[in-house]
């Protein structure tokens, strides 16, 4: 192979995801949380690969690994690439990690060709996206975006260790986190390659897709209060059955969210009390999670769902309390970046499929710093956050080629160079 033809390697991406999967706190399962010895081991692997690809590397003030590949001259603003290096408990090997190693492999190919671009490239391995340890997500990317909330430093993990103390033990200075924030003028855009974590691309036989938006979400907890009673003695027409009312609410949520293509609604947890075979349920708690690519669409659905729950409970003579527990707005992918990613896909001879992301990603934080774009890669069965998560070497190969083509052809918005 000539130097000019150097391409990213799906096999190497695959092997490196395997190597990262060995950095785990459990044997036989992958769990790697923020500020752990396993994170340090993963960081060292990634920094080694970055150096091998011709990058300078550093650990920033929150513990993100950052590799920089200079452009035609040093100090140019950068195209920021990356994803996260932390995992959920008993995770798959590709969520996050694939985006980091694929980006490094693209730089590796550029370096092998001796290619320098009109901008620098930085690859970030974000230290915490999943929020497993301190129950606060996107810590790494928020620090980079300058939106890190210092109150989180006092949050404690399951062992009672505060984030502040864990940072110090890791060798980081918690008071210096604000220095991880980047300047807008230094970052031209952020682009992330990530497995889809859903079944759409596989169902359509497509290896890659362009993400239109990272969906916003509303979450609620609902308590339905009826009247517990004897399952044998209370006639059906005199009951205040909280579970039957909740069941009708669940179906109303399903019906409302099923009406629009990209809207999704889920009741993921439901508990009935007192929970006995021979007692009418008097008290039921359940959760609601509603997501959509457009904020107006999500808010309209949430309002309709609240109204439907009110009507159902009134008709059935039960009370209810509904508490919002989370609201996050949609992070739209910039149309100009979507276009450039789409044209890289088309140039590889593939159909261009646009789809929203139902899962959260680092781009939700980085959008406060720079325009964001994402390339989704098909994963087996749409399964993620699960050891069964799987990709193919062919898809790793193809998606990294598309990503490299996007990088090489990248033009900043308004031609800022
Ligand atoms: Zn992820």
Boltz pocket constraint, residues with backbone or C-beta under 6 A from the ligand:
constraints:
  - pocket:
      binder: B
      contacts: [[A, 84], [A, 95], [A, 96], [A, 129], [A, 194], [A, 360], [A, 361]]
      max_distance: 6.0
